[in-house]
Amino acid sequence: MTGSYNNFFRMFDRTTRRDVTLEASREIAKPKTVLKPRKVCTGGKRKKDEISVDCLDFNKKILHTAWHPTENIIAVAATNNLFIFQDKF
């Protein structure tokens, strides 16, 4: 897992070599909210769900990340907020 700007964080699955970009945001931080993958567009036309690189907020950033070694639980710290996400089976 890595942190980035715009409160985005990225998780990688080493076995399948897949990755997903997610956003830690107060707007979506309600209990039992399902996170939607985010896509960042580097130029040209962007799709409806994509965010342009020019629109990224560099004042919002993930400061710390942590994950449980055996459970599907992660913690993400951004500014003065702590987000805890759990994947249900």
MOSUL-V843319 format. One record per run of one state. SS is the DSSP state (helix for helix, strand for strand, loop for the rest). FROM is the first residue (numbers start at 1). LEN is the number of residues. Records with the same first field share a line. If there is no record, write none. Layout:
BEGIN
SS: FROM-LEN / FROM-LEN
END
This chain:
BEGIN
loop: 1-1 / 4-1 / 6-2 / 14-4 / 24-15 / 42-8 / 56-5 / 68-5 / 79-2 / 87-3
strand: 2-2 / 5-1 / 8-6 / 18-6 / 39-3 / 50-3 / 61-7 / 73-6 / 81-6
helix: 53-3
END
